[in-house]
Amino acid sequence: MQRTAFLLTLLAAAALPCAALAQTTKLTLGHGAAPGNPRHEASVKFAEVLKARTGGRIEVQVAPSAQLGDDAAMVTALRTGALDLSANSQGALANAVPEYAAFGMPFLFASLPQAWKLMDGPLGKELADKTAAKGMVVLGYWDNGIRHMSNSKHPLLKPEDLKGLKMRTPPDAVTVDIMQALGAEAQQIKFAELYVALQQGVVDGQENPLMNIHASKLYEVQKYISLTGHKYEMTPFLMSKRSWDRLPEADRKAVMEAAAEATALQRKLSQESDDKLIAEMKAKGVRIDTVDKAAFEKGTTAVDAKWSASPIGAYVKQVIAAARAN
């Protein structure tokens, strides 16, 4: 009996490493977009691919629609390790890594691929290094599109049409500067609270890429959309460095491979969305107008100047120069 018990103990001990290897790692991915938005679809894709590549050892739970707090709260949670992953907004990241603001200068990019080229090159690598120093690992630069304006009062065809309007902005200093330069009153409201704020007239309008306006049904309470294209914004896909450091090398490789697939999907969905969404929202009775782009660009030149003279001015100038050269 003693011999049998001893053998069973040895077998159990030998099985421990295998059990440890088979142990499931659970990660949480939070973001602020609604289901149906390319950000959410890419998050789900990332979870599926990572689970498949690790034979089910890593499971990612996706929490959309700001279930885990607004973007600022999620950035803090990433840095402390309380949250593992997030597809977060450029503006919220800029509060921790100011250089993110450089990619939001007004009228910087005419197309999405132009922005991706810069982010996937040396300037994006430099940004990733600065992000790592603040406790977050860049897994990919997702897309939050070219931003446009909407409001409930009248079409915004020229800068003068914004004067006196209360326009919601995210917690993004560049966007606030753009709105103020055009004569609007900027008011920060959390995205999760934006629909109700527009519905109740707390603000007259807002600005977002069309995919966000559509996914969150903002067009139901905003009958005028103006294709200003005033600003590009990325969505950095990030992992907490504390969560990253806990993973073995093989799992880190799987994370990066899954992130690459998710990034390709997110960008593809983002690029495909605008023409389709314009047709859909027009069919719902929304008025969609083109604008006097030259006048809007002229009205926001002071924003470039202000940020070029800021503490991150050297990086801002590099981004502007690279964008203009493309």
VOGU-3710 file (C-alpha; in Angstrom, 3 decimals, decimal comma):
1> mqrtaflltl> 0,000/0,000/0,000  2,818/2,372/0,878  4,573/1,607/-2,426  1,365/2,298/-4,376  0,822/5,583/-2,566  4,434/6,589/-3,223  4,080/5,836/-6,969  0,853/7,803/-7,155  2,568/10,760/-5,482  5,417/10,600/-8,020
11> laaaalpcaa> 2,971/10,458/-10,939  1,046/13,455/-9,587  4,260/15,448/-9,202  5,354/14,574/-12,743  2,014/15,773/-14,078  2,311/19,206/-12,461  4,444/20,812/-15,238  1,977/19,578/-17,852  -0,933/20,995/-15,874  0,879/24,301/-15,555
21> laqttkltlg> 1,472/24,385/-19,309  -2,183/23,647/-19,979  -3,412/26,286/-17,547  -5,611/28,906/-19,215  -4,514/32,527/-19,139  -7,482/34,896/-19,102  -7,060/38,443/-20,390  -9,542/41,318/-20,564  -9,744/43,732/-23,506  -11,752/46,904/-22,915
31> hgaapgnprh> -12,748/49,601/-25,394  -15,334/52,360/-25,746  -16,912/51,556/-29,131  -20,252/49,878/-29,757  -20,607/46,369/-31,201  -20,620/46,633/-34,992  -17,884/49,263/-34,935  -14,619/48,126/-36,641  -12,859/48,510/-33,291  -15,110/45,904/-31,704
41> easvkfaevl> -14,997/43,541/-34,675  -11,185/43,640/-34,644  -11,118/43,044/-30,880  -13,242/39,935/-31,319  -10,977/38,816/-34,180  -7,907/39,253/-31,961  -9,490/37,100/-29,243  -10,415/34,359/-31,729  -7,012/34,247/-33,436  -5,053/34,292/-30,165
51> kartggriev> -7,140/31,469/-28,721  -6,580/29,399/-31,867  -2,825/30,083/-32,016  -2,328/29,078/-28,377  -4,513/25,980/-28,544  -7,018/27,595/-26,203  -4,470/28,480/-23,517  -5,120/32,236/-23,793  -8,696/33,452/-23,617  -9,533/37,120/-24,159
61> qvapsaqlgd> -12,785/38,575/-22,866  -13,844/41,635/-24,869  -15,738/44,368/-22,994  -17,145/46,991/-25,434  -19,126/50,209/-24,976  -17,034/51,601/-22,087  -18,197/48,828/-19,744  -14,859/49,152/-17,911  -14,884/52,955/-17,765  -14,097/55,743/-20,176
71> daamvtalrt> -10,882/55,899/-22,199  -8,987/57,878/-19,554  -9,878/55,300/-16,893  -8,793/52,455/-19,162  -5,412/54,101/-19,830  -4,832/54,336/-16,079  -5,888/50,698/-15,661  -3,470/49,615/-18,401  -0,568/51,411/-16,769  -1,249/49,841/-13,365
81> galdlsansq> -1,933/46,372/-14,773  -5,584/46,362/-13,666  -6,593/45,984/-17,343  -4,706/43,756/-19,787  -5,616/45,191/-23,190  -7,381/48,180/-24,703  -8,107/49,685/-28,099  -8,038/53,235/-26,854  -8,433/56,762/-28,152  -5,566/58,929/-29,316
91> galanavpey> -6,658/61,821/-27,120  -6,715/59,806/-23,891  -3,281/58,339/-24,678  -1,891/61,833/-25,305  -2,461/62,638/-21,630  0,128/59,965/-20,779  2,284/60,145/-23,926  1,919/63,705/-25,303  3,434/62,844/-28,695  0,204/61,081/-29,724
101> aafgmpflfa> -1,290/64,538/-30,239  1,006/65,104/-33,238  -1,061/62,767/-35,423  -4,185/64,844/-34,759  -3,029/68,123/-36,300  -5,810/69,606/-38,468  -6,079/68,458/-42,092  -2,880/66,428/-41,807  -3,916/63,388/-43,845  -6,006/63,265/-47,008
111> slpqawklmd> -6,419/59,474/-46,854  -6,202/56,662/-44,344  -3,315/54,790/-46,055  -1,267/57,996/-45,848  -1,658/57,977/-42,060  -0,921/54,250/-41,776  2,323/54,672/-43,725  3,622/57,107/-41,102  2,429/55,063/-38,128  4,003/51,871/-39,477
121> gplgkeladk> 7,356/53,611/-40,032  10,075/55,176/-37,839  7,739/57,796/-36,337  5,387/55,059/-35,156  8,318/53,089/-33,736  9,455/56,149/-31,796  5,927/56,560/-30,445  5,815/52,891/-29,417  9,094/53,303/-27,498  7,699/56,313/-25,634
131> taakgmvvlg> 4,515/54,334/-24,884  6,500/51,395/-23,468  8,279/53,796/-21,135  4,833/54,669/-19,703  3,892/51,045/-19,020  2,023/50,130/-22,222  3,042/47,948/-25,183  1,814/48,972/-28,665  0,428/45,905/-30,448  -0,768/47,877/-33,460
141> ywdngirhms> -2,051/51,248/-34,591  -5,731/50,851/-35,328  -7,781/53,443/-37,071  -10,404/55,856/-35,774  -10,875/57,423/-39,174  -11,057/60,885/-40,613  -13,357/62,934/-38,406  -16,385/64,938/-39,526  -18,847/67,237/-37,776  -22,559/66,883/-37,097
151> nskhpllkpe> -25,096/69,140/-35,419  -28,808/69,679/-34,918  -29,057/73,329/-36,066  -27,888/73,796/-39,670  -25,313/72,639/-42,263  -21,701/73,543/-41,464  -20,437/74,551/-44,890  -17,886/77,188/-43,875  -16,105/78,093/-40,610  -18,536/80,921/-39,863
161> dlkglkmrtp> -21,330/78,348/-39,496  -19,734/77,060/-36,271  -19,740/80,374/-34,455  -21,669/80,117/-31,207  -22,359/76,385/-31,496  -21,735/74,181/-28,478  -19,670/71,291/-29,871  -18,804/68,185/-27,881  -15,182/67,066/-27,990  -13,404/64,052/-26,521
171> pdavtvdimq> -10,726/64,685/-23,880  -8,327/65,697/-26,643  -6,553/69,057/-26,475  -5,993/69,287/-30,253  -9,696/68,798/-30,981  -10,569/71,489/-28,437  -8,104/73,850/-30,157  -9,644/73,117/-33,573  -13,176/73,814/-32,359  -12,162/77,039/-30,657
181> algaeaqqik> -10,165/78,200/-33,690  -13,334/77,814/-35,767  -15,427/79,837/-33,317  -17,301/77,013/-31,591  -17,617/76,462/-27,852  -15,883/73,182/-26,989  -17,432/71,050/-24,276  -15,990/67,700/-23,164  -18,513/64,891/-22,682  -17,801/61,173/-22,346
191> faelyvalqq> -18,626/59,254/-25,518  -20,889/56,853/-23,605  -22,993/59,870/-22,551  -22,944/61,639/-25,921  -26,213/60,348/-27,432  -28,264/61,564/-24,467  -26,378/64,897/-24,349  -27,204/65,506/-28,019  -30,784/64,337/-27,582  -31,340/66,692/-24,649
201> gvvdgqenpl> -29,593/69,653/-26,276  -26,774/69,851/-23,740  -24,587/70,419/-26,811  -25,558/71,303/-30,387  -23,137/69,048/-32,183  -20,103/66,809/-32,116  -17,325/65,435/-34,317  -16,435/61,810/-35,003  -15,629/59,461/-37,858  -18,733/58,282/-39,701
211> mnihasklye> -18,300/54,725/-38,381  -18,719/55,998/-34,794  -21,653/58,248/-35,715  -23,370/55,267/-37,340  -22,547/52,526/-34,795  -23,763/54,649/-31,877  -26,782/55,943/-33,850  -25,869/59,599/-33,302  -27,567/60,378/-36,631  -30,904/59,817/-34,867
221> vqkyisltgh> -30,372/63,054/-32,921  -28,159/64,921/-35,437  -29,764/65,601/-38,807  -26,866/67,562/-40,310  -23,537/65,916/-41,078  -20,783/68,002/-42,678  -17,829/66,179/-44,271  -15,182/68,475/-42,849  -12,428/65,837/-42,647  -10,780/68,182/-40,173
231> kyemtpflms> -8,765/65,648/-38,216  -7,390/62,128/-38,329  -7,332/60,009/-35,222  -5,758/56,652/-34,538  -6,812/54,006/-32,029  -3,661/52,514/-30,487  -4,133/48,831/-29,635  -2,270/48,395/-26,361  -1,313/45,815/-23,781  -0,361/46,554/-20,219
241> krswdrlpea> 3,391/46,058/-19,862  2,731/44,223/-16,614  0,495/41,732/-18,429  3,000/41,485/-21,294  5,919/40,788/-18,951  4,038/37,866/-17,386  3,748/36,035/-20,714  6,374/33,555/-21,901  8,150/34,370/-25,174  6,037/31,958/-27,248
251> drkavmeaaa> 2,828/33,593/-26,035  4,150/37,093/-26,751  4,823/35,974/-30,324  1,258/34,642/-30,588  -0,102/37,938/-29,221  1,794/39,956/-31,850  0,665/37,642/-34,663  -2,972/37,843/-33,563  -2,653/41,631/-33,225  -1,294/41,896/-36,789
261> eatalqrkls> -4,335/40,026/-38,143  -6,710/42,141/-36,071  -4,996/45,369/-37,204  -5,357/44,408/-40,882  -9,069/43,670/-40,369  -9,743/46,848/-38,403  -8,102/49,052/-41,042  -9,921/47,265/-43,871  -13,312/47,727/-42,195  -12,517/51,366/-41,439
271> qesddkliae> -11,547/52,146/-45,019  -14,609/50,420/-46,461  -17,100/52,086/-44,166  -17,523/55,706/-45,291  -19,169/55,379/-48,720  -21,567/52,722/-47,454  -22,470/54,698/-44,323  -23,083/57,927/-46,222  -25,649/56,119/-48,391  -27,270/54,446/-45,380
281> mkakgvridt> -27,616/57,637/-43,347  -28,894/59,645/-46,316  -31,589/56,995/-46,717  -32,591/57,640/-43,089  -33,173/61,330/-43,814  -29,836/62,733/-42,669  -28,500/65,661/-44,682  -24,822/65,148/-45,583  -22,861/68,035/-47,114  -19,394/68,672/-48,467
291> vdkaafekgt> -17,700/71,823/-47,158  -15,328/74,607/-48,163  -12,205/72,684/-47,085  -9,785/75,497/-47,976  -11,596/77,899/-45,640  -11,577/75,360/-42,789  -7,846/74,694/-43,295  -7,116/78,424/-43,241  -9,181/78,799/-40,067  -7,093/76,215/-38,198
301> tavdakwsas> -3,521/77,212/-39,142  -2,977/78,632/-35,647  -3,380/75,115/-34,216  -0,301/73,837/-36,104  1,669/76,849/-34,937  0,659/76,402/-31,298  1,596/72,721/-31,162  4,828/73,210/-33,118  5,909/75,610/-30,351  4,871/73,228/-27,551
311> pigayvkqvi> 7,164/70,912/-25,517  6,522/68,151/-28,115  7,089/70,606/-30,974  10,070/68,752/-32,443  8,023/65,570/-32,880  4,989/67,514/-34,171  7,151/69,147/-36,833  8,511/65,746/-37,896  4,999/64,326/-38,281  3,738/67,373/-40,194
321> aaaran> 6,766/67,327/-42,514  6,413/63,573/-43,178  2,668/63,925/-43,854  3,187/66,817/-46,268  5,933/64,854/-48,087  3,618/61,885/-48,806
//
